[in-house]
Amino acid sequence: MTVREQIEAKLDGRLAPVHLEVTDESYMHAAGPNAESHFSVVVAAETFEGLSLVDRHRVINGALREEFQQGLHALAIQAFSSAEWNERQDPLKPSPPCLGGSKETD
């Protein structure tokens, strides 16, 4: 099972989301395209209703504790309640570019 599949399975099991996107963004970083170390998550779930953004991130990071211990380095999170997701009109934000000091430059 890939890291992406592990993330999807854990978040799906923990949150029962109405929407879940997990994208491997390792290719955007010095880790390289096959590193499976940098991911973005867009998730909408009823569980997030009434939670602050910080608390939503804590829920997600807690669910993925084992993946972080096994080499998951970075996770860009966009977390919405189900109602926010259904009412959302703004486009999703792209992940920021890598600013890591070890990224190769031309």
N, C-alpha and C positions, 0 to 999 in steps of 0.2 A: 504494500500500500504506500503510495507517495505521501509526502508531507501534506500536500494540498488535500488529498483524500482524507487524511487523518483529521485535519482542521475541519473540513466539511462535516465529517461524521460526528466529531465532538460537539460542534456548535449546533448541528441539527438535533442531536440527542438532548442537549442541555437546554436549548432555547425554543425548539419547535418553531423556527422562523417562518414568516409568510414570504420572506425573500432572503436569499443568501447567495452572495457571489464571493468566491475566493480566487484570487489571482496571484500567481507566482511572478513576482517582480524582481527576482534575483538577477536577471539579465541587465537590469538598470544599475547594478552595483558592482563593486570590485569583486564580489564573491563569485561572479560568473553565472552563466545561464543554467547550469545544472546543480547549483549549490542548494537549492530549495531552502534558502535562509531568509529571504525577504518576501513578504506577502502583503496583499491588501485584502481587506474584508469589508464588504457592504452587507449589513444585516438589518433586517426589520423583524421585530418580535413583540408580541404582547407583553412579554416579560419586562421590557424596558419602559413601559408606561409608568410615569411618575418618578423615574430615576434620572439623576443628573448625568451629564455626559461622562464625568469622571467615574461614577458608579457603573455605568454601562461598560466602560473600558475595563474596569475591575472585574466584572462578571466574565467578560471575554478572555482577559488575560488569565484569570483563575481557571477557566475551563481548559486553557492551553498550557498550563504550567509544565506538564511533561514535555511538550514540544519545545518550549523554551529551554528546558534542561538538556534536551537532546540536540540543540544547535539552531533552533529558530532564533534569528537575530533581530528581526524587525517586523512589526506588524502595523500597517496603516489601517485605522479603523474608522468607519462611518457607520454609526449605530442609530437606528430610528425605532420609535415605537411603531406599532402597526398603523395607528391613526396618522402619525407623521408621514409614514411612507405613502399611505393612500392619498394624503393631501399635498404631498410634495410636488413642487413645480420647477424648482431649480435643478439644473443638471448636477450630476455627481461631480465632486472635486477630484481631479487627478492627483496621484501621489506626487510629492515634491521630488525634485531631482536629487540624486545622491550627492552628499557633501562630504563623504568619507575621505579621510586623508590618505587611505591606501588605494583609492581609485586611480587606475592608470590614466595618464594624460598623453596626448599626442605631442 
